Amino acid sequence: MSDDNTIPGIDPSVPPSGEGCVECLAGEGQGWWFHLRRCAACGHVGCCDSSPSQHAAAHARSAGHPFLASFEPGEDWYWNTETEQFYEGPPLAAPTAHPTTQPAPGPAGRVPNDWQQRLR
């Protein structure tokens, strides 16, 4: 981290794109997630690498935005998809997690009964 507490690729002012995985909610892929990740550069919310569609990592690769942050309640870590290392960084714009009323896995009503067998 530099002296001014900025990390290239992390923009703390950008809000999340929504309350769930953008692509899953749009009907792309399996349509459900295990956990959510937020792009630290643009706010895109996608599903984690354990989810069937892995939309967050796909976004990071295609957009060239290597830093993902957890979008789970009570978690405040960053993951760099290029170095495969955890990082500490500045707090992101609110909200910093999906609503606690939204289940994980989610979204409610779209998670298959055998979801545990479908995790990666």
Secondary structure, DSSP 8 states (H G I E B T S, - for coil): --TTS--TT--TT---S-SS-HHHHTT-TTS-BSSEEEETTT--EEE-TTSSS-HHHHHHHHHT--EEEE-STT---EEETTTTEEE-----SS--S--TTS-SSBSTT-S-TTHHHH--
